[in-house]
Amino acid sequence: MDIKIYSEVKIDKLFENYIKEKIEKLQKFIFDSGYAEFYIKKDGSIFLTEIYLHSKNLKVFLKEKNKDLNKSVEILLDRTKEKVRKTHEKIVNKKEGK
């Protein structure tokens, strides 16, 4: 999966690699390659994180706001995993029903 991270806030390579690793783990729920775009923005004291996941069968857009950057990223990645997992289950169940 091709992953791009765009950040208005300075983040170190370790944090960037952590985000990429978490997103790569979602690949097991996606049937084809696709790509992901992860955005980190700052609005005053609030961090806004957004994720776009695109593949043949899946298009996900989620965003999260929090005063703590780490918490915002964690919540967003957890919500993304849950959304992708549910979508994956729907597709698998639909195929099994045929």
DRENTI-671250 format. One record per atom (N, C-alpha, C): residue in one letter; atom name; x, y, z. Coordinates in Angstrom, 1 decimal. Atoms other than C-alpha are relative to their C-alpha. Example, Ala and Ser with C-alpha at 12.3 -4.5 7.8 and 13.67 -1.06 7.14 Angstrom:
! residues 2
+----+----+--------+--------+--------+
! aa ! at !     xx !     yy !     zz !
+----+----+--------+--------+--------+
!  A !  N !    0.9 !   -1.2 !    0.0 !
!  A ! CA !   12.3 !   -4.5 !    7.8 !
!  A !  C !    0.9 !    1.2 !    0.0 !
!  S !  N !   -0.9 !   -1.1 !    0.0 !
!  S ! CA !   13.7 !   -1.1 !    7.1 !
!  S !  C !   -0.8 !    1.1 !    0.8 !
+----+----+--------+--------+--------+
! end
This chain:
! residues 98
+----+----+--------+--------+--------+
! aa ! at !     xx !     yy !     zz !
+----+----+--------+--------+--------+
!  M !  N !    0.8 !   -1.2 !    0.0 !
!  M ! CA !    0.0 !    0.0 !    0.0 !
!  M !  C !    0.9 !    1.2 !    0.0 !
!  D !  N !   -0.7 !   -1.2 !    0.0 !
!  D ! CA !    1.3 !    3.4 !   -0.9 !
!  D !  C !   -0.6 !    1.0 !    1.0 !
!  I !  N !    0.4 !   -0.8 !   -1.1 !
!  I ! CA !    1.2 !    5.7 !    2.1 !
!  I !  C !    0.7 !    1.3 !   -0.1 !
!  K !  N !   -0.6 !   -1.4 !    0.0 !
!  K ! CA !    1.7 !    9.5 !    2.1 !
!  K !  C !   -0.5 !    0.7 !    1.2 !
!  I !  N !    0.3 !   -0.7 !   -1.2 !
!  I ! CA !    1.8 !   11.6 !    5.2 !
!  I !  C !    0.3 !    1.5 !   -0.3 !
!  Y !  N !   -0.1 !   -1.5 !    0.2 !
!  Y ! CA !    1.2 !   15.4 !    4.9 !
!  Y !  C !   -0.2 !    0.6 !    1.4 !
!  S !  N !    0.2 !   -0.6 !   -1.3 !
!  S ! CA !    1.8 !   17.4 !    8.1 !
!  S !  C !    0.4 !    1.5 !    0.0 !
!  E !  N !   -0.3 !   -1.4 !   -0.2 !
!  E ! CA !    1.6 !   21.1 !    8.9 !
!  E !  C !    0.9 !    0.2 !    1.3 !
!  V !  N !   -0.7 !    0.0 !   -1.2 !
!  V ! CA !    3.2 !   20.2 !   12.2 !
!  V !  C !    1.3 !   -0.8 !   -0.2 !
!  K !  N !   -1.2 !    0.7 !    0.1 !
!  K ! CA !    6.8 !   19.1 !   12.5 !
!  K !  C !   -0.1 !   -1.3 !    0.8 !
!  I !  N !    0.0 !    1.3 !   -0.7 !
!  I ! CA !    6.9 !   15.3 !   13.3 !
!  I !  C !    1.3 !   -0.7 !   -0.3 !
!  D !  N !   -1.2 !    0.7 !    0.2 !
!  D ! CA !    9.9 !   13.1 !   13.7 !
!  D !  C !   -0.2 !   -1.3 !   -0.8 !
!  K !  N !    0.1 !    1.2 !    0.9 !
!  K ! CA !   10.7 !   10.1 !   11.5 !
!  K !  C !   -0.6 !   -1.2 !    0.8 !
!  L !  N !    0.5 !    1.1 !   -0.8 !
!  L ! CA !    9.9 !    7.7 !   14.4 !
!  L !  C !   -1.5 !    0.0 !    0.0 !
!  F !  N !    1.5 !   -0.2 !   -0.1 !
!  F ! CA !    6.3 !    9.1 !   14.7 !
!  F !  C !   -0.6 !   -0.3 !   -1.4 !
!  E !  N !    0.5 !    0.3 !    1.4 !
!  E ! CA !    5.9 !    9.0 !   10.9 !
!  E !  C !    0.0 !   -1.5 !   -0.3 !
!  N !  N !   -0.1 !    1.5 !    0.3 !
!  N ! CA !    7.1 !    5.4 !   10.7 !
!  N !  C !   -1.1 !   -0.7 !    0.8 !
!  Y !  N !    1.0 !    0.6 !   -0.8 !
!  Y ! CA !    4.7 !    4.5 !   13.5 !
!  Y !  C !   -1.4 !    0.1 !   -0.7 !
!  I !  N !    1.2 !   -0.2 !    0.7 !
!  I ! CA !    1.8 !    6.0 !   11.6 !
!  I !  C !   -0.1 !   -1.0 !   -1.3 !
!  K !  N !   -0.1 !    0.9 !    1.2 !
!  K ! CA !    2.9 !    4.1 !    8.4 !
!  K !  C !   -0.2 !   -1.5 !    0.4 !
!  E !  N !    0.1 !    1.4 !   -0.5 !
!  E ! CA !    3.2 !    0.8 !   10.3 !
!  E !  C !   -1.5 !   -0.3 !    0.3 !
!  K !  N !    1.3 !    0.3 !   -0.4 !
!  K ! CA !   -0.3 !    1.1 !   11.7 !
!  K !  C !   -0.9 !    0.0 !   -1.2 !
!  I !  N !    0.8 !    0.0 !    1.2 !
!  I ! CA !   -1.8 !    1.9 !    8.3 !
!  I !  C !    0.3 !   -1.2 !   -0.8 !
!  E !  N !   -0.3 !    1.3 !    0.8 !
!  E ! CA !    0.1 !   -1.0 !    6.6 !
!  E !  C !   -0.7 !   -1.2 !    0.6 !
!  K !  N !    0.7 !    1.2 !   -0.6 !
!  K ! CA !   -1.6 !   -3.4 !    9.1 !
!  K !  C !   -1.4 !   -0.1 !   -0.5 !
!  L !  N !    1.4 !    0.0 !    0.6 !
!  L ! CA !   -4.9 !   -2.4 !    7.5 !
!  L !  C !   -0.1 !   -0.8 !   -1.3 !
!  Q !  N !    0.0 !    0.6 !    1.3 !
!  Q ! CA !   -3.8 !   -4.0 !    4.3 !
!  Q !  C !   -0.7 !   -1.4 !    0.0 !
!  K !  N !    0.6 !    1.3 !   -0.1 !
!  K ! CA !   -5.0 !   -7.4 !    5.5 !
!  K !  C !   -1.6 !    0.0 !   -0.2 !
!  F !  N !    1.4 !   -0.1 !    0.2 !
!  F ! CA !   -8.6 !   -6.1 !    5.3 !
!  F !  C !   -0.4 !    0.6 !   -1.4 !
!  I !  N !    0.2 !   -0.6 !    1.3 !
!  I ! CA !   -8.2 !   -4.6 !    1.8 !
!  I !  C !    0.4 !   -1.0 !   -1.0 !
!  F !  N !   -0.2 !    1.1 !    1.0 !
!  F ! CA !   -8.5 !   -6.9 !   -1.2 !
!  F !  C !    1.0 !    0.4 !   -1.1 !
!  D !  N !   -1.0 !   -0.4 !    1.0 !
!  D ! CA !   -6.2 !   -4.9 !   -3.6 !
!  D !  C !    1.0 !    1.0 !    0.6 !
!  S !  N !   -1.0 !   -0.9 !   -0.5 !
!  S ! CA !   -3.3 !   -2.5 !   -3.2 !
!  S !  C !   -0.5 !    1.3 !    0.6 !
!  G !  N !    0.5 !   -1.3 !   -0.5 !
!  G ! CA !   -4.7 !    1.0 !   -3.0 !
!  G !  C !    1.0 !    0.9 !    0.5 !
!  Y !  N !   -0.9 !   -0.9 !   -0.7 !
!  Y ! CA !   -3.2 !    3.9 !   -1.2 !
!  Y !  C !   -0.7 !    0.8 !    1.1 !
!  A !  N !    0.5 !   -0.7 !   -1.2 !
!  A ! CA !   -3.6 !    6.0 !    1.9 !
!  A !  C !    0.7 !    1.4 !    0.1 !
!  E !  N !   -0.5 !   -1.3 !   -0.3 !
!  E ! CA !   -3.2 !    9.7 !    2.6 !
!  E !  C !   -0.3 !    0.4 !    1.4 !
!  F !  N !    0.2 !   -0.4 !   -1.4 !
!  F ! CA !   -2.7 !   10.9 !    6.2 !
!  F !  C !    0.3 !    1.4 !    0.1 !
!  Y !  N !   -0.3 !   -1.5 !   -0.1 !
!  Y ! CA !   -3.0 !   14.6 !    7.0 !
!  Y !  C !    0.0 !    0.4 !    1.5 !
!  I !  N !   -0.1 !   -0.6 !   -1.3 !
!  I ! CA !   -2.0 !   16.4 !   10.2 !
!  I !  C !    0.0 !    1.5 !   -0.1 !
!  K !  N !    0.2 !   -1.5 !    0.1 !
!  K ! CA !   -3.2 !   20.0 !   10.6 !
!  K !  C !   -0.1 !    0.5 !    1.4 !
!  K !  N !    0.2 !   -0.6 !   -1.3 !
!  K ! CA !   -3.3 !   22.4 !   13.5 !
!  K !  C !   -0.8 !    1.2 !   -0.2 !
!  D !  N !    1.0 !   -1.2 !    0.0 !
!  D ! CA !   -6.1 !   24.9 !   14.2 !
!  D !  C !    0.1 !    0.5 !    1.4 !
!  G !  N !   -0.2 !   -0.5 !   -1.3 !
!  G ! CA !   -5.0 !   26.9 !   17.2 !
!  G !  C !    0.7 !   -1.0 !    0.9 !
!  S !  N !   -0.6 !    1.0 !   -0.8 !
!  S ! CA !   -4.4 !   24.5 !   20.0 !
!  S !  C !   -0.6 !   -1.4 !   -0.3 !
!  I !  N !    0.6 !    1.3 !    0.4 !
!  I ! CA !   -6.4 !   21.7 !   18.3 !
!  I !  C !    0.7 !   -0.6 !   -1.1 !
!  F !  N !   -0.6 !    0.8 !    1.2 !
!  F ! CA !   -4.8 !   19.0 !   16.1 !
!  F !  C !   -1.2 !   -0.7 !   -0.7 !
!  L !  N !    1.0 !    0.6 !    0.9 !
!  L ! CA !   -6.9 !   17.8 !   13.2 !
!  L !  C !    0.7 !   -1.1 !   -0.8 !
!  T !  N !   -0.6 !    1.1 !    0.8 !
!  T ! CA !   -6.0 !   14.4 !   11.7 !
!  T !  C !   -1.0 !   -0.5 !   -0.9 !
!  E !  N !    0.9 !    0.6 !    1.0 !
!  E ! CA !   -7.5 !   13.0 !    8.6 !
!  E !  C !    0.6 !   -1.1 !   -0.7 !
!  I !  N !   -0.5 !    1.1 !    0.8 !
!  I ! CA !   -7.2 !    9.8 !    6.7 !
!  I !  C !   -0.9 !   -0.3 !   -1.2 !
!  Y !  N !    0.7 !    0.4 !    1.2 !
!  Y ! CA !   -8.2 !    8.9 !    3.1 !
!  Y !  C !    0.6 !   -1.4 !   -0.3 !
!  L !  N !   -0.4 !    1.3 !    0.4 !
!  L ! CA !   -8.0 !    5.2 !    2.2 !
!  L !  C !   -0.8 !   -0.3 !   -1.3 !
!  H !  N !    0.6 !    0.3 !    1.3 !
!  H ! CA !   -8.6 !    4.3 !   -1.5 !
!  H !  C !    0.5 !   -1.3 !   -0.5 !
!  S !  N !   -0.4 !    1.2 !    0.8 !
!  S ! CA !   -8.7 !    1.0 !   -3.2 !
!  S !  C !   -1.2 !   -0.3 !   -0.9 !
!  K !  N !    1.1 !    0.3 !    1.0 !
!  K ! CA !  -10.9 !   -0.7 !   -5.8 !
!  K !  C !   -1.4 !   -0.2 !    0.7 !
!  N !  N !    1.3 !    0.2 !   -0.7 !
!  N ! CA !  -13.6 !   -1.8 !   -3.2 !
!  N !  C !   -0.2 !    0.8 !    1.2 !
!  L !  N !    0.1 !   -0.7 !   -1.2 !
!  L ! CA !  -13.0 !    0.7 !   -0.5 !
!  L !  C !    0.4 !    1.4 !   -0.1 !
!  K !  N !   -0.3 !   -1.4 !   -0.1 !
!  K ! CA !  -13.1 !    4.4 !    0.0 !
!  K !  C !   -0.4 !    0.5 !    1.4 !
!  V !  N !    0.3 !   -0.4 !   -1.4 !
!  V ! CA !  -12.8 !    5.7 !    3.6 !
!  V !  C !    0.6 !    1.3 !    0.2 !
!  F !  N !   -0.5 !   -1.3 !   -0.5 !
!  F ! CA !  -12.5 !    9.2 !    4.9 !
!  F !  C !   -0.4 !    0.2 !    1.4 !
!  L !  N !    0.3 !   -0.3 !   -1.4 !
!  L ! CA !  -12.3 !    9.9 !    8.6 !
!  L !  C !    0.9 !    1.1 !    0.5 !
!  K !  N !   -0.9 !   -1.0 !   -0.6 !
!  K ! CA !  -11.1 !   12.8 !   10.7 !
!  K !  C !   -0.3 !    0.0 !    1.5 !
!  E !  N !    0.1 !    0.0 !   -1.5 !
!  E ! CA !  -10.5 !   13.4 !   14.4 !
!  E !  C !    0.7 !    1.3 !    0.4 !
!  K !  N !   -0.5 !   -1.2 !   -0.6 !
!  K ! CA !   -9.9 !   16.5 !   16.5 !
!  K !  C !    0.4 !   -0.3 !    1.5 !
!  N !  N !   -0.4 !    0.2 !   -1.4 !
!  N ! CA !   -8.0 !   16.6 !   19.8 !
!  N !  C !    1.1 !    1.0 !    0.3 !
!  K !  N !   -1.1 !   -1.0 !   -0.4 !
!  K ! CA !   -5.7 !   18.9 !   21.8 !
!  K !  C !    1.3 !   -0.7 !    0.1 !
!  D !  N !   -1.2 !    0.8 !    0.0 !
!  D ! CA !   -3.2 !   16.0 !   22.0 !
!  D !  C !    0.2 !   -0.7 !   -1.3 !
!  L !  N !   -0.2 !    0.6 !    1.3 !
!  L ! CA !   -1.6 !   15.0 !   18.7 !
!  L !  C !    0.0 !   -1.5 !    0.0 !
!  N !  N !   -0.1 !    1.4 !   -0.1 !
!  N ! CA !   -0.8 !   11.5 !   19.8 !
!  N !  C !   -1.4 !   -0.7 !    0.2 !
!  K !  N !    1.3 !    0.5 !   -0.3 !
!  K ! CA !   -4.3 !   10.9 !   21.1 !
!  K !  C !   -0.9 !    0.1 !   -1.3 !
!  S !  N !    0.8 !   -0.2 !    1.2 !
!  S ! CA !   -5.8 !   12.3 !   17.9 !
!  S !  C !    0.4 !   -1.1 !   -1.0 !
!  V !  N !   -0.5 !    1.1 !    0.9 !
!  V ! CA !   -3.7 !    9.9 !   15.8 !
!  V !  C !   -0.5 !   -1.3 !    0.4 !
!  E !  N !    0.5 !    1.3 !   -0.5 !
!  E ! CA !   -4.5 !    6.9 !   18.0 !
!  E !  C !   -1.5 !   -0.2 !   -0.2 !
!  I !  N !    1.4 !    0.2 !    0.1 !
!  I ! CA !   -8.2 !    7.5 !   18.0 !
!  I !  C !   -0.4 !   -0.1 !   -1.5 !
!  L !  N !    0.3 !    0.1 !    1.5 !
!  L ! CA !   -8.3 !    8.1 !   14.2 !
!  L !  C !    0.4 !   -1.3 !   -0.6 !
!  L !  N !   -0.4 !    1.2 !    0.5 !
!  L ! CA !   -6.3 !    5.0 !   13.5 !
!  L !  C !   -0.9 !   -1.2 !    0.5 !
!  D !  N !    0.9 !    1.0 !   -0.6 !
!  D ! CA !   -8.5 !    2.9 !   15.8 !
!  D !  C !   -1.4 !    0.0 !   -0.7 !
!  R !  N !    1.3 !   -0.1 !    0.7 !
!  R ! CA !  -11.7 !    4.2 !   14.1 !
!  R !  C !    0.2 !   -0.5 !   -1.4 !
!  T !  N !   -0.2 !    0.4 !    1.4 !
!  T ! CA !  -10.2 !    3.6 !   10.7 !
!  T !  C !    0.1 !   -1.5 !   -0.1 !
!  K !  N !   -0.1 !    1.4 !    0.0 !
!  K ! CA !   -9.3 !    0.0 !   11.6 !
!  K !  C !   -1.4 !   -0.6 !    0.1 !
!  E !  N !    1.4 !    0.5 !   -0.2 !
!  E ! CA !  -12.9 !   -0.6 !   12.8 !
!  E !  C !   -0.8 !    0.2 !   -1.2 !
!  K !  N !    0.7 !   -0.2 !    1.2 !
!  K ! CA !  -14.4 !    0.9 !    9.7 !
!  K !  C !    0.4 !   -0.9 !   -1.1 !
!  V !  N !   -0.5 !    0.8 !    1.1 !
!  V ! CA !  -12.2 !   -1.0 !    7.3 !
!  V !  C !   -0.4 !   -1.5 !    0.3 !
!  R !  N !    0.3 !    1.4 !   -0.4 !
!  R ! CA !  -12.8 !   -4.3 !    9.3 !
!  R !  C !   -1.5 !   -0.2 !   -0.3 !
!  K !  N !    1.4 !    0.2 !    0.2 !
!  K ! CA !  -16.6 !   -3.8 !    9.2 !
!  K !  C !   -0.3 !   -0.1 !   -1.5 !
!  T !  N !    0.2 !    0.0 !    1.5 !
!  T ! CA !  -16.5 !   -3.0 !    5.4 !
!  T !  C !    0.5 !   -1.4 !   -0.6 !
!  H !  N !   -0.6 !    1.3 !    0.4 !
!  H ! CA !  -14.3 !   -6.1 !    4.9 !
!  H !  C !   -1.0 !   -1.1 !    0.3 !
!  E !  N !    1.0 !    1.0 !   -0.4 !
!  E ! CA !  -16.8 !   -8.3 !    6.8 !
!  E !  C !   -1.2 !    0.0 !   -0.9 !
!  K !  N !    1.2 !   -0.1 !    0.9 !
!  K ! CA !  -19.7 !   -7.0 !    4.7 !
!  K !  C !    0.3 !   -0.6 !   -1.4 !
!  I !  N !   -0.4 !    0.5 !    1.4 !
!  I ! CA !  -17.9 !   -7.8 !    1.4 !
!  I !  C !    0.1 !   -1.5 !    0.1 !
!  V !  N !   -0.2 !    1.5 !   -0.1 !
!  V ! CA !  -16.9 !  -11.3 !    2.6 !
!  V !  C !   -1.3 !   -0.7 !    0.2 !
!  N !  N !    1.3 !    0.6 !   -0.2 !
!  N ! CA !  -20.4 !  -12.0 !    3.9 !
!  N !  C !   -0.9 !    0.0 !   -1.3 !
!  K !  N !    0.7 !   -0.1 !    1.3 !
!  K ! CA !  -21.9 !  -10.8 !    0.6 !
!  K !  C !    0.4 !   -1.1 !   -1.0 !
!  K !  N !   -0.6 !    1.0 !    0.9 !
!  K ! CA !  -19.6 !  -13.1 !   -1.4 !
!  K !  C !   -0.4 !   -1.4 !    0.4 !
!  E !  N !    0.4 !    1.4 !   -0.5 !
!  E ! CA !  -20.4 !  -16.1 !    0.8 !
!  E !  C !   -1.5 !   -0.3 !   -0.2 !
!  G !  N !    1.4 !    0.2 !    0.2 !
!  G ! CA !  -24.1 !  -15.5 !    0.4 !
!  G !  C !   -0.4 !   -0.4 !   -1.4 !
!  K !  N !    0.3 !    0.3 !    1.4 !
!  K ! CA !  -23.9 !  -16.0 !   -3.4 !
!  K !  C !    0.0 !   -1.4 !   -0.3 !
+----+----+--------+--------+--------+
! end
